[in-house]
Amino acid sequence: MIKKLTPFGLVFFVLGVLVFLRVFYPTQWVNRLTDLSLDAYQQMRPISLEKQVEGIEPLFIAIDEKSLDEFGQWPWDRDVLGSSLIALYEQGASVVALDILFAEADRSSPHQLKERFAAIGDLPNFEEQVVNGYGYHNFDEFFGDVLSQTPSVIAMAATGQPSSFEYSSFAIAEIGPVSGAPIPSGELTGPIDELATSAALGHVSMITGIDKVVRSIPALVRSNDRLYPSLALATLAQVQGATTIAVKASEHDGFAAIEQIKVGTLIIPTASDGSIRLASQTEEYFESRTLSFSDAVSGDYADQITGRILIVGASAAALGDIHSMINAANVPGPLVHVNLLEQIASETYIENTVDSMVWSVLIGAAAALVAPLLVFWLPPIFALFGFFVVAGAVSYGAWMTYVSSLILMDWLWMNVLIAATFFTALGYRIVVEESQKRFITGAFSTYLSPDVVKQIADEPDRLSLGGESRNLSILFADIRGFTTISEYFKDSPERLASLLNRLLTPLTYDIQNLGGTVDKYMGDAIMAFWNAPLDDPDDALHACQAALAMVNSCAEVNRLLKEEDPTAPDLKVGIGINKGVCTVGNLGSDLRFDYSCVGDPVNLAARLEGVTKKYGVDVIISLPVVEAMGRDQFDGFGLLVPLDRVIVVGKTEPVEIFTVLQVGIEWGEIVEACFDAVDQRDQAKLLVAEDRLSKSNAPEQIKRLYHDRARVTDFEPRSLDSK
């Protein structure tokens, strides 16, 4: 159970870390992924803004290179700006919003020059003579008066410098826990006093990512315990003549969040921090909403100005108010506010709230838990295909949510979760499987043939407890006279162990080379079988071939031992082979098991090995082995010799047993003649064959067997355990 949970424990850990990063600790790279994810929607399907609210038609009045050529280098004196403002209103502008920070007094104003240059101040009637066309020698005063008599808006900005600015143009009505909401805060620098009290104020702060792309505008900014609206909201308030802006917040699970802002009759939904995500437009769109400042004040474009909201600000690159948006690069700052105003006029709002983020995480996490199941349920290639199906389904669902409702689901982060758990599980599987294969190869290569080891390594489930019925050829081999051999090496047990290993090693190779599976070693004995776990249609043949190879290997070991020690005892091996249906598989307990086989055929094979000494032969096989092979298959590698017909304990039917000899042994044919005579119950023929046998070099046990049988008349099968 623990082993099964281990990979999922790892998956849950990885998933938990990523969810924590996304929700509670969004690092720069996490935020970058989110930005890329949400940007993709507008890049693939830009949002078209169709006007729904009358009276909101913004136009950017650009202080461009053409205007700088005409009016001189920036900053212009307030006389120029005030006069220009009058000209714009005379052409029918509804509201003029100046995206310009007037944080210092106008140094070109005559009264400023008088204070700076004493010589100028001594000129007679200086103040009366040096005035603008409206009779002002204080241009800040002039500009302030123009502002106070028109529905104008001027900018506030975050400069990073401490500020004690406390002027406020609008009353902010807070509905719900607004103070607890994550509204952006900072030090705002406003215009000088003469101007701050003359016009509505709006901040021009923007929300950018690490890539400096503008994606949202904070509708509100908190500074010195006051809330200030954005330039766009202040402009909307001026258009409608509103003096109060209502902010509504609510609380969810202990977290306060801004829900909406009401400006006049307009209700504007926002993100939890009070920001509004921009429906980014194209460069062509921005060009169509731009008019040069010099053209605007000339009076030649009154038809474009009448009834419109004018946002005045810099577009000249030298003035440095250039930004990047999702679908456009090099966008002047005032055009960002134009974009927002038209978005509000079209009542187009992109939902990127806490709820959409939570749903993104929940859906992504659910899909991320499905991905590892594919790894453990399916082959790798199908699992990989399933991964793309799951990721594609999640991405498509997120896309359709955007298309139908403009709700932004973080599809990329969802896929990061899916990919993280999928490849974590896949990596675990690869590592574990490779480790498992190495373990299996190391643990079983000594006992199994390379093909068997490879199959078990590829299919480790074969190592689970359980079995199946297979028709096997079973081989038992035992070293004869091992007790005597042990006595010979009683003073040197290490030599005995070495001797045993020297013999068992080539015998094992003989089995494995012919596709056999070494079941177990039992002291000086070996048990092996064929036709499991790999199919072997010639299992009986391979078992017999292995038996003769083992006999030859034993003879070769004896030769080498005699060269080392002429007094060393001879090693003999007895082999029994039977065939039949057995239960084969991993048998044992959860703590320890072996790949083995059990059944009556196994018992008979063991008995056949035990009586090889009785018959004086190295190998004894049963009739089922012969029938499975066919007698003709022995031609070329061995001589099949019938030995006897015996009764196995617990059985009533006699069993024919055979030996397999090396080709060219003459007494084998004589024994076969003896067996035929017994089988035909022809005593006379048996006596003749037995006489020939007695004169051959056949084993004494076989000579004695047929000598005895030639002198009886019943010819009944003998007990396998008879002496």
Beta strands, then each sheet from edge to edge (+ up, - down):
strand 1: 58-63
strand 2: 95-98
strand 3: 152-158
strand 4: 171-175
strand 5: 188-189
strand 6: 200-203
strand 7: 207-208
strand 8: 213-218
strand 9: 220-223
strand 10: 226-229
strand 11: 244-252
strand 12: 255-263
strand 13: 266-269
strand 14: 275-277
strand 15: 290-292
strand 16: 309-314
strand 17: 322-325
strand 18: 328-332
strand 19: 466-480
strand 20: 517-522
strand 21: 525-530
strand 22: 572-588
strand 23: 593-598
strand 24: 619-622
strand 25: 639-647
strand 26: 654-661
strand 27: 718-719
sheet 1: 5+ 3- 2- 16- 1- 15-
sheet 2: 5+ 3- 6-
sheet 3: 4+ 11+ 12- 13+
sheet 4: 7+ 8- 14+
sheet 5: 7+ 8- 17- 18+
sheet 6: 9+ 10-
sheet 7: 20+ 21- 19+ 22- 23+
sheet 8: 20+ 21- 19+ 22- 24- 26+ 25- 27-
end
